[in-house]
């Protein structure tokens, strides 16, 4: 039996359970990113005694407590209903039975519980068997209708664990994607997209396109680019991997992009055909690597990689102070001079600072 070895709770209650991902990961023998603990009853009232309360949300029956120097989240068992399909559920009961609580979850493999006191596994839905068979199974037929983000979450789990969809679950996914209700919480969609594609998996991207999961964002037909995005990101690391994968999709405004995310998309879309090294440099200088990779994937791989591999390392050394010392008064002429020197250096990267000064002198003569 496995008892809590992550934090110490000095309590003998038989109502405390690990739940969800932490149990799944333990049974798979892998490290878990999160530790979720559920109390059968009102966790806000009961779990406050474990340490200093950091945060609490009585409406959802959750409380965060500092236990021995670590912040731990405790949740009450609760029942929920989706009054508005595709949006956040409404809590109908705090302190329901453990079985009621697990039945509101996404997949059977995430609906397992383990007693904190004894280490006993509680499995109401056949999650252990599905773990053994490496399949994802929803808990009821309207699961994706209630919360379509579960489709993206399922994709994430399939990539992380090498699972596949159980046949009926696959059919339910296909049926939903054929009749999507676009009145959904796109904040939650975006969160799942980020978590899924930040794994940087070409396989996830191929499934995303092949199974038409992209239709959750845009109903327009989307063909997968004949490019290995995973290899590109491995070679040219970026801050927003997920955006390189889905940045080509239409209707991204639905995802409520941040100012920086919008700029990445707008920048790559604004760049047209580029022929000379100078034009390539000027077009990409100052752009994020994300924008340049999106250009590579959608427009011209050769041009984009030429910039990333070679041209972007070219920098001129002269400054405005150098021009001033040569008797050139500050004016828009400065940029013309810098561009002139840059063109020369792009043709011959061995040009030194002294060579640049001489080029300017020759120019102003």
Secondary structure per residue as TSV (DSSP state, phi and psi in degrees):
chain	resnum	aa	ss	phi	psi
A	1	X	-	360.0	149.1
A	2	X	-	-111.0	119.8
A	3	X	-	-104.4	166.6
A	4	X	-	-60.6	118.1
A	5	X	-	-119.7	8.9
A	6	X	S	-95.4	-43.3
A	7	X	S	-136.7	164.7
A	8	X	-	-108.3	120.8
A	9	X	-	-113.3	116.5
A	10	X	-	-87.2	78.9
A	11	X	-	-154.6	143.6
A	12	X	-	-109.3	20.2
A	13	X	-	-70.2	141.8
A	14	X	S	-96.6	17.2
A	15	X	S	-108.7	4.6
A	16	X	E	-99.3	130.4
A	17	X	E	-136.8	135.9
A	18	X	E	-66.5	148.8
A	19	X	E	-148.1	148.9
A	20	X	T	77.4	-131.7
A	21	X	H	-58.7	-37.0
A	22	X	H	-65.0	-35.4
A	23	X	H	-72.8	-45.5
A	24	X	H	-55.0	-49.2
A	25	X	H	-66.8	-36.2
A	26	X	H	-62.4	-43.6
A	27	X	H	-69.3	-27.1
A	28	X	H	-83.2	-11.2
A	29	X	T	75.4	30.4
A	30	X	-	-123.0	162.0
A	31	X	-	-71.5	138.4
A	32	X	-	-99.2	139.3
A	33	X	S	-77.2	-32.5
A	34	X	-	-127.0	152.0
A	35	X	-	-121.8	109.2
A	36	X	-	-105.9	128.5
A	37	X	E	-122.4	130.4
A	38	X	E	-114.0	141.1
A	39	X	E	-111.9	128.8
A	40	X	S	-76.9	93.3
A	41	X	S	140.3	-153.9
A	42	X	-	-93.6	102.3
A	43	X	H	-67.5	-32.7
A	44	X	H	-60.5	-41.6
A	45	X	H	-76.7	-41.5
A	46	X	H	-83.0	-40.5
A	47	X	G	-87.1	-5.1
A	48	X	G	-62.1	-22.8
A	49	X	G	-76.2	-9.0
A	50	X	G	-78.3	-11.7
A	51	X	S	167.5	-162.5
A	52	X	E	-75.1	127.7
A	53	X	E	-74.3	124.6
A	54	X	E	-94.6	-39.4
A	55	X	E	-160.8	147.8
A	56	X	E	-146.1	149.6
A	57	X	E	-135.4	88.8
A	58	X	T	-59.5	-30.5
A	59	X	T	-62.6	-33.1
A	60	X	T	-106.0	-0.3
A	61	X	T	69.2	32.9
A	62	X	E	-115.6	151.8
A	63	X	E	-149.3	140.3
A	64	X	E	-110.8	128.1
A	65	X	E	-128.5	139.3
A	66	X	E	-83.5	107.3
A	67	X	E	-109.8	112.5
A	68	X	T	51.4	42.0
A	69	X	T	86.8	1.5
A	70	X	E	-124.6	135.4
A	71	X	E	-80.2	126.3
A	72	X	E	-125.3	136.0
A	73	X	E	-95.1	130.0
A	74	X	E	-117.6	139.7
A	75	X	E	-124.7	142.4
A	76	X	E	-74.6	148.3
A	77	X	-	-62.4	138.5
A	78	X	E	-149.4	153.9
A	79	X	E	-107.7	145.9
A	80	X	E	-137.3	156.8
A	81	X	E	-134.7	149.1
A	82	X	-	-96.6	87.5
A	83	X	S	-65.5	-33.3
A	84	X	S	-121.6	108.3
A	85	X	T	-59.2	135.6
A	86	X	T	89.6	-4.8
A	87	X	S	-117.4	-179.4
A	88	X	-	-60.3	141.5
A	89	X	-	-74.3	164.8
A	90	X	E	-107.2	129.7
A	91	X	E	-75.3	126.1
A	92	X	E	-105.3	-17.5
A	93	X	E	-158.7	129.0
A	94	X	E	-100.2	131.4
A	95	X	S	88.7	31.8
A	96	X	-	-77.1	-175.9
A	97	X	-	-71.9	161.1
A	98	X	H	-61.8	-38.0
A	99	X	H	-63.6	-44.2
A	100	X	H	-59.2	-38.7
A	101	X	H	-65.6	-46.9
A	102	X	H	-69.7	-26.4
A	103	X	T	-71.6	-9.9
A	104	X	T	-90.2	0.7
A	105	X	S	-86.5	177.7
A	106	X	S	-80.7	-57.4
A	107	X	B	-126.5	155.9
A	108	X	G	-58.7	-35.5
A	109	X	G	-70.4	-14.6
A	110	X	G	-104.3	10.4
A	111	X	-	-113.7	25.2
A	112	X	-	-93.4	146.0
A	113	X	E	-125.5	153.1
A	114	X	E	-139.0	125.4
A	115	X	E	-62.1	127.9
A	116	X	T	-65.4	-33.7
A	117	X	T	-74.2	-45.2
A	118	X	T	-114.6	-18.0
A	119	X	-	82.5	4.7
A	120	X	-	-69.3	136.6
A	121	X	E	-85.6	133.2
A	122	X	E	-114.2	119.1
A	123	X	-	-132.3	101.5
A	124	X	S	-89.1	-13.4
A	125	X	S	-125.1	8.5
A	126	X	-	78.8	26.1
A	127	X	H	-65.4	-35.4
A	128	X	H	-65.6	-40.3
A	129	X	H	-65.7	-40.2
A	130	X	H	-67.6	-34.7
A	131	X	H	-61.3	-43.8
A	132	X	H	-62.9	-38.7
A	133	X	H	-89.3	-2.5
A	134	X	T	57.7	50.2
A	135	X	E	-126.6	151.9
A	136	X	E	-105.4	127.6
A	137	X	-	-132.0	127.7
A	138	X	B	-73.6	162.4
A	139	X	S	-88.6	-15.8
A	140	X	S	-160.4	164.5
A	141	X	T	-67.6	-21.8
A	142	X	T	-101.7	17.1
A	143	X	H	-57.0	-48.6
A	144	X	H	-73.6	-28.9
A	145	X	H	-66.6	-42.6
A	146	X	H	-63.1	-45.9
A	147	X	-	-145.4	91.2
A	148	X	T	-65.8	-16.9
A	149	X	H	-63.8	-17.2
A	150	X	H	-63.0	-24.9
A	151	X	H	-65.5	-43.8
A	152	X	H	-70.8	-38.3
A	153	X	H	-62.5	-39.0
A	154	X	H	-62.1	-40.2
A	155	X	H	-59.6	-43.6
A	156	X	H	-60.4	-45.1
A	157	X	H	-68.0	-36.2
A	158	X	H	-62.7	-39.1
A	159	X	H	-72.8	-43.9
A	160	X	H	-66.3	-38.7
A	161	X	H	-113.4	-3.6
A	162	X	-	71.5	28.7
A	163	X	-	-86.7	170.1
A	164	X	E	-131.9	164.2
A	165	X	E	-77.1	135.5
A	166	X	-	-65.0	142.4
A	167	X	H	-49.1	-45.7
A	168	X	H	-67.1	-37.8
A	169	X	H	-64.1	-39.4
A	170	X	H	-61.6	-42.6
A	171	X	H	-64.2	-40.3
A	172	X	H	-63.7	-37.6
A	173	X	H	-65.3	-46.8
A	174	X	H	-60.6	-41.7
A	175	X	H	-63.1	-41.5
A	176	X	H	-67.6	-43.0
A	177	X	H	-67.4	-18.6
A	178	X	H	-84.1	-15.7
A	179	X	S	-142.3	66.6
A	180	X	-	-77.6	137.1
A	181	X	-	-95.0	106.3
A	182	X	-	-77.8	-0.3
A	183	X	-	-86.5	80.4
A	184	X	S	-135.5	170.9
A	185	X	-	-80.9	98.8
A	186	X	H	-75.6	-14.4
A	187	X	H	-64.2	-41.1
A	188	X	H	-73.0	-36.0
A	189	X	H	-60.0	-46.6
A	190	X	H	-61.3	-43.4
A	191	X	H	-57.5	-44.3
A	192	X	H	-70.4	-36.2
A	193	X	H	-62.7	-42.8
A	194	X	H	-61.5	-48.3
A	195	X	H	-64.3	-36.5
A	196	X	H	-73.0	-50.7
A	197	X	H	-85.7	-12.6
A	198	X	T	-73.1	-8.2
A	199	X	T	-71.4	-13.3
A	200	X	-	52.9	67.1
A	201	X	-	-124.3	118.0
A	202	X	H	-63.6	-33.9
A	203	X	H	-61.7	-42.8
A	204	X	H	-61.0	-41.5
A	205	X	H	-64.4	-42.2
A	206	X	H	-65.6	-40.4
A	207	X	H	-66.2	-39.2
A	208	X	H	-57.0	-40.1
A	209	X	H	-83.3	-49.2
A	210	X	H	-58.8	-42.6
A	211	X	T	-89.0	4.0
A	212	X	T	60.5	33.6
A	213	X	G	-67.5	-25.8
A	214	X	G	-57.3	-21.1
A	215	X	G	-63.7	-17.2
A	216	X	G	-62.0	-27.5
A	217	X	T	-98.2	-42.1
A	218	X	-	-144.0	129.4
A	219	X	-	-75.3	-11.1
A	220	X	S	-71.4	142.0
A	221	X	-	-59.8	136.4
A	222	X	-	-131.6	123.7
A	223	X	-	-95.3	138.1
A	224	X	-	-72.3	129.3
A	225	X	-	-64.3	145.5
A	226	X	S	-82.7	61.8
A	227	X	S	-140.7	140.6
A	228	X	-	-89.7	94.9
A	229	X	H	-64.3	-35.9
A	230	X	H	-58.3	-45.1
A	231	X	H	-65.4	-38.9
A	232	X	H	-60.4	-46.1
A	233	X	H	-69.5	-33.7
A	234	X	H	-62.9	-38.1
A	235	X	H	-80.3	-35.7
A	236	X	S	-125.0	83.3
A	237	X	-	-57.7	144.8
A	238	X	-	-134.1	163.7
A	239	X	S	-80.9	-30.1
A	240	X	-	-121.0	73.2
A	241	X	H	-56.4	-41.3
A	242	X	H	-58.1	-32.6
A	243	X	H	-74.4	-27.4
A	244	X	H	-68.4	-34.1
A	245	X	H	-72.6	-45.8
A	246	X	H	-107.2	4.5
A	247	X	T	-65.3	-15.0
A	248	X	T	-85.5	-11.1
A	249	X	S	-69.9	145.0
A	250	X	S	-73.5	170.9
A	251	X	-	60.1	29.3
A	252	X	G	-68.0	-16.2
A	253	X	G	-58.7	-25.0
A	254	X	G	-59.8	-25.8
A	255	X	G	-83.9	1.9
A	256	X	-	52.9	61.4
A	257	X	-	-65.6	148.7
A	258	X	-	-73.1	172.0
A	259	X	H	-59.4	-43.1
A	260	X	H	-67.0	-41.0
A	261	X	H	-64.7	-40.1
A	262	X	H	-62.8	-40.6
A	263	X	H	-63.6	-39.6
A	264	X	H	-58.8	-45.8
A	265	X	H	-68.3	-46.8
A	266	X	H	-62.8	-38.5
A	267	X	H	-64.1	-46.3
A	268	X	H	-70.8	-33.3
A	269	X	H	-69.0	-27.5
A	270	X	H	-81.2	-13.8
A	271	X	-	-86.9	125.9
A	272	X	-	-97.5	-152.2
A	273	X	-	-70.8	140.2
A	274	X	-	-128.0	131.2
A	275	X	-	-113.2	-51.0
A	276	X	S	-89.2	156.5
A	277	X	H	-59.3	-37.8
A	278	X	H	-63.3	-44.3
A	279	X	H	-67.1	-37.3
A	280	X	H	-61.5	-47.6
A	281	X	H	-60.3	-48.4
A	282	X	H	-66.0	-33.4
A	283	X	H	-71.6	-39.1
A	284	X	H	-96.0	-18.2
A	285	X	T	-62.4	123.1
A	286	X	T	95.5	-11.8
A	287	X	-	-82.8	154.3
A	288	X	-	-72.8	157.8
A	289	X	H	-62.1	-33.0
A	290	X	H	-56.7	-46.7
A	291	X	H	-63.4	-40.0
A	292	X	H	-69.0	-38.5
A	293	X	H	-67.9	-37.2
A	294	X	H	-63.3	-37.9
A	295	X	H	-63.4	-41.9
A	296	X	H	-61.5	-44.8
A	297	X	H	-69.0	-36.8
A	298	X	H	-104.1	-21.3
A	299	X	T	-125.8	-64.4
A	300	X	-	-150.3	98.2
A	301	X	H	-61.7	-45.0
A	302	X	H	-59.7	-45.4
A	303	X	H	-65.3	-45.5
A	304	X	H	-63.2	-43.3
A	305	X	H	-72.0	-29.2
A	306	X	H	-61.8	-40.9
A	307	X	H	-66.4	-49.1
A	308	X	H	-65.9	-36.7
A	309	X	H	-84.2	-30.9
A	310	X	T	-130.5	-60.6
A	311	X	G	-63.4	-36.9
A	312	X	G	-66.2	-16.0
A	313	X	G	-82.4	-6.8
A	314	X	-	-84.2	122.8
A	315	X	-	-136.4	136.2
A	316	X	-	-83.1	152.6
A	317	X	-	-98.4	-27.0
A	318	X	-	-69.5	153.4
A	319	X	-	-127.4	177.8
A	320	X	H	-61.5	-33.9
A	321	X	H	-64.1	-36.1
A	322	X	H	-64.4	-43.0
A	323	X	H	-64.8	-38.5
A	324	X	H	-64.3	-39.5
A	325	X	H	-67.9	-20.4
A	326	X	T	-89.0	6.1
A	327	X	T	88.0	15.3
A	328	X	-	-97.8	118.6
A	329	X	-	-72.6	143.3
A	330	X	S	-55.0	130.2
A	331	X	S	-170.2	173.8
A	332	X	T	-57.5	-16.0
A	333	X	H	-60.5	-28.4
A	334	X	H	-55.4	-45.7
A	335	X	H	-64.5	-37.0
A	336	X	H	-63.4	-38.6
A	337	X	H	-68.3	-44.9
A	338	X	H	-59.6	-42.7
A	339	X	H	-65.2	-37.1
A	340	X	H	-62.3	-46.1
A	341	X	H	-66.7	-39.6
A	342	X	H	-61.5	-42.4
A	343	X	H	-58.6	-42.3
A	344	X	H	-65.2	-41.5
A	345	X	H	-72.3	-32.0
A	346	X	H	-64.2	-31.8
A	347	X	H	-78.4	-31.5
A	348	X	-	-139.7	88.3
A	349	X	T	-62.3	-11.2
A	350	X	T	-80.6	-3.5
A	351	X	-	-60.3	130.8
A	352	X	-	-92.9	175.4
A	353	X	H	-59.2	-43.0
A	354	X	H	-64.1	-38.1
A	355	X	H	-63.6	-38.2
A	356	X	H	-64.5	-43.3
A	357	X	H	-59.7	-42.8
A	358	X	H	-65.5	-37.3
A	359	X	H	-60.8	-41.0
A	360	X	H	-66.0	-43.4
A	361	X	H	-60.6	-42.7
A	362	X	H	-65.4	-35.5
A	363	X	H	-67.6	-45.0
A	364	X	H	-75.9	-13.5
A	365	X	-	-70.1	360.0
